[in-house]
Each structure stands twice: as C-alpha cells, then as structure tokens.
Amino acid sequence: MPSRSRAALVGLLTAGTISDTGTRVSTVTLPWLVLVSTGSPTRMGLVVAAEMLPYVLVSALGPPLVDRLGARRVSITADLASAGCMALLAATYGFGFATLLGLVAVIGVLRGLGDNAKRAMAHATIAAAGASMARVSSIDDGLHRMSILVGAPAAGVIIAWFGITQAILIDAASFAVAAAIVTALIPASIGRPTHTDTTEREPYLKALGIGLRHLRQDQVAVGIFAVMFIVNLFNQASVAVYIPLWVDRVLDNPAALGAVSGALALGAIVGNIGFTIAATRLPRYVTFTIGLLVGGAPRFLALAFSHDLLVVIAITFVSGVALSSVNPIIAATILERTPPALQARMFGLATAVSWASIPLGGVLGGWAASALGLTVSIALSGLLYLLVALTLVLRPARWRRLDEPPPTTATAAEPART
C-alpha cells in the first residue's frame, strides 16, 4: 500500500469521524440552546427537523451537483461553510428563533453535501490504497459508532465546562479541521468532477435520472434500501419514544437512558472490531441476515417484557454486536456494485431513502404508545421488525446475490450510458 494512498485513506476516515463527532455534538448543543433560550420543547423539535429535513432532501437531490463540481471540492467547501455558519449561529442566536431556524437549515444542507461528497470519494481512495472494501467499510462504521458513543457525552461536558456558545464554536472548529485534513491528505486526483473540458456536462435532471435508473436495475440495492427504510422507522421509534418512556415509567432513573443507548453503541463497536478482522472471510448473506434477526426484535421484546435494567442492557449489547455487520455490508455492496461516476448519486439515494422514515418513526412511535400502550406498541414493533428480517430467509434468491462477485466495470457502467 503506497504511503500517500494510505495517508489519503486515513485522512478520509479521520475527516469523516471528526465531522461525525461534531454533528453528534450539535445534536445536543442546538436543542439545548433552544431549551435554555426559549424553554419550549416544541421549538426543540422544530430545530431538529429544520436540520434533518434539508439533510435528507439534499442527500437525494444533491449528488449530481457533487459530481459536477467534484467531490473533493464540495467536501472542503461544505465543511468550511459549515464552520462559518456554526460560528455565525454562536454570534446571532439571540436575534430570534426564525434566524436560528434559517441557519440550522443551511447547516443541514451543507452537512448533506459534505457527507455525500466524502462517501463519493471512498471507492477511489480505498482502491488506490489496495484495501478491502468490506474491511474499510467496517472500520468506517466502527468510527461512526464511536462518534455516537463519544459525541453526545462530550457535548454535555463541553456545555457544563465552557458554556453553550463555546460549545457551538468548538463544533464549528471540528468542521474546519475536517476540511483541513481533506485538503492536506486527499490528492486532487481523487474526487474530480465527472466531466472535463473535453466532455459535455450532464444536465442536472438527466444526471439525477441516470442514478435512479441504475438503482432500479440493481435489485439487491432496491431490497437493501427498502429493508433499511422500515428498520430505521422502528429504530427511531425506539430511540425517540420507547426507550425514554420505558426508563421513565419502569425505572424512573434518567441515568438508565444513557446506559441503554450506550450498550447498543458499545456492542456495535465491539462487533465492528471482530467484523473488521473477519470481513473478507464471512459470507455476507448469512452475516447480514443474522445481524437483522439478532439485532432487531430481541431488544424490542426485552423492553416490552422485562423490568430489569441489566437484562435490557445485556440484550441490547448483544443486539449491537449483531448489528455491527449490517452497515459495513451495505456500504461495501454499494461501493462494489456502483461505477465510480455514480457513487455520489447512489450513496445520496441510500441516505435519502433509508433516512426518510426517521422523521416518521418518532411520530408513529408516539402515536402507538398513546393509542395502544407502551408494552403493546414495543412488542408489536419488535414482531414487525422480525417479519422484515424473516423476508431475507423466506426469499433468499435475491439476498444471496450479496455474496456474488461485484460486476465488472464495463457491466456496472452500462446504465450510465443509457
């Protein structure tokens, strides 16, 4: 592995992790800022939606722009602009809630573009380093899980020690550091625009349509996106509604909320270490299926039928270990089955479709808990999660294609020429 190529790969992973951690910090600092400045839980929800909705929309609609301008340029520009917007937010949040919402929405747009651009550079960076797609995807997912485990608690400590304004400025600095790392370590040859001076620039709608046609022709990717849409619906209901309500009603101990959430993240990190070592030897179909079967329904059913925190933590930890293989397999499959010119579009569609259910999850979870009762709604969600996972067992023909060798470059590129 050439040292420059290795440095580029390490740089991309590091920049993504720093950006992820900054994002986790902002998921705590921004709602807390709204709470201390307005005292309104409703406005706390609005500020989260103001960031997430643009993020999801840009993930779907922004990839042609990333391809046109070049992923490296977009990543650096979006991170620098995010740093500027966060600094501006720290200076102007007292100007009114409308101003705050507007800045947060812009940050959501920039985050969507920056994250998509980094994913679009992954294929070329991993290939240049001669590394395994599955192994690097597992490392990346482990770092992402680590940012979840570290980011939120770090935000609380930063707010307590330095105050909310300084916490936002530290968040801004994290984006600037990520931009500097990409500038210094990712060579200009990676993430270039898909057109050159001698080639015709694709019209925006045509570029978007090519990405959609490629997705429709890849039934494995269609199946993955559909499953993750439903899975994320239940996951969000659990995180936003079920776990907090269970902790409040059963234990009446807020500290348990962090223990349950931390058990899932810690299990995923431990699982990532094992999967990273064995990724190239494990069959993807079996591993993916076991991950969804063990990582989903058991933790819901534990919440529904147990009042013992240690039991819930133990089962949640095991679920995290099982789920640790799911995201790396998805990422490696998309990287291997998608031509480099369409990477930004496919990862953008993956994020948009998979995350589109997240805003619905909290709403449906809250409705179910109110209308059906907490125990029934958690148990029903767990059973529905199990049915989704069982589709991989009952219809194995499509899913066994996860173990097929990736298409050749010529074959994979064919949809782009239609």
Buried (B, 14 or more C-beta within 10 A) or exposed (E): EEEEBBBBBBBBBBBBBBBBBBBBBBBBBBBBBBBEBBEEEEBBBBBBBBBBEBBBBBBBBBBBBBBBBBBBBBBBBBBBBBBBBBBBBBEEBEEEBEBBBBBBBBBBBBBBBBBBBBBBBBBBBBBBBEBBBBBBBBBBBBBBBBBBBBBBBBBBEBBEEEEBBBBBBBBBBBBBBBBBBBBEBBBEEBBBBBBEEEEEEBEEEEBBBBBEBBBEEBEBBBBBBBBBBBBBBBBBBBBBBBBBBBBBEBBEEEEBBEBBBBBBBBBBBBBBBBBBEBBEEBEBBBBBBBBBBBBBBBBBBBBBEBEEBEEBBBBBBBBBBBBBBBBBBBBBBBBBBBBBBBBBBBBBBBBBBBBBBBBBBBEBBBEBBEEEEBBEBBBBBBEBBBEBBBBBEEEEEBBBBBEEEBBEEEEBBBBBEE
